[in-house]
Amino acid sequence: MTIEQVRRLYEAQPFRPFTLHLADGREIPVLHREFMASAPSGRTVMVYQPDDSFDIIDLLLVTALEVKAGNGVERTRRGRRRK
């Protein structure tokens, strides 16, 4: 996973919620663009949740990105379908 791939999802127009899958098995949803902030280096992001909790994530530990398709079917970065 590259920092640029995460940046493309973050900057997409229109924004679509996505999930960061981490090496330790956690899944971090990014519900809105405003809920994610990037460090100046671009290597670390902070992702907030609606309840004000947050995660600080080293993007080098992201193993996959997941975006829901318009029909509710989830797709991983490689285009595999998940239900």
C-alpha positions in Angstrom: 0.0 0.0 0.0 1.3 3.4 -0.8 0.7 6.8 0.7 -0.3 8.0 -2.7 -3.1 5.4 -2.9 -4.6 6.7 0.4 -4.2 10.3 -0.8 -6.2 9.5 -4.0 -9.1 8.1 -2.0 -9.0 11.1 0.4 -9.0 13.6 -2.5 -11.6 11.8 -4.7 -14.5 13.9 -6.0 -17.0 13.1 -4.8 -15.6 11.7 -1.6 -16.7 8.1 -0.8 -16.2 6.6 2.6 -13.4 4.0 2.8 -11.8 1.6 5.3 -8.1 1.3 6.1 -7.2 -2.3 6.8 -4.1 -2.6 9.1 -1.4 -5.2 9.5 -2.7 -6.0 13.0 -6.2 -6.9 11.7 -7.9 -3.6 12.7 -10.3 -1.9 10.3 -10.5 1.9 10.5 -13.4 3.6 8.7 -12.9 7.0 7.2 -16.5 8.3 7.1 -15.8 11.9 5.9 -12.8 13.7 4.4 -13.0 16.1 7.4 -12.4 13.1 9.8 -8.9 12.5 8.5 -5.8 14.7 9.0 -2.3 14.0 7.6 1.0 14.8 9.2 3.2 17.1 7.1 5.5 14.2 6.1 2.4 12.4 4.8 3.4 9.1 6.4 1.0 9.3 9.4 -2.7 10.1 9.6 -5.1 10.7 12.4 -8.6 9.4 11.8 -11.5 10.6 13.9 -14.8 8.8 14.5 -18.2 10.4 15.2 -17.8 9.8 19.0 -14.5 11.9 19.0 -12.3 8.9 19.4 -9.4 8.7 17.1 -6.6 6.5 15.8 -3.1 7.6 14.7 -2.0 5.4 11.9 1.4 4.8 10.2 0.4 4.4 6.6 3.1 1.9 6.0 1.1 -0.5 8.2 -2.0 -0.2 5.9 -2.4 -3.5 4.0 -5.6 -2.8 2.0 -8.1 0.0 1.2 -11.8 -0.8 0.9 -14.4 1.3 -0.7 -18.1 0.5 -0.9 -19.5 0.4 -4.4 -22.6 2.4 -5.2 -24.7 -0.8 -5.0 -23.5 -1.6 -1.4 -21.0 -4.2 -2.5 -17.6 -3.7 -1.0 -14.5 -3.7 -3.2 -11.0 -4.0 -2.0 -8.1 -2.1 -3.6 -7.5 -4.9 -6.0 -11.2 -5.0 -7.1 -12.2 -8.2 -5.4 -15.8 -8.2 -4.3 -16.8 -8.7 -0.7 -20.3 -9.0 0.8 
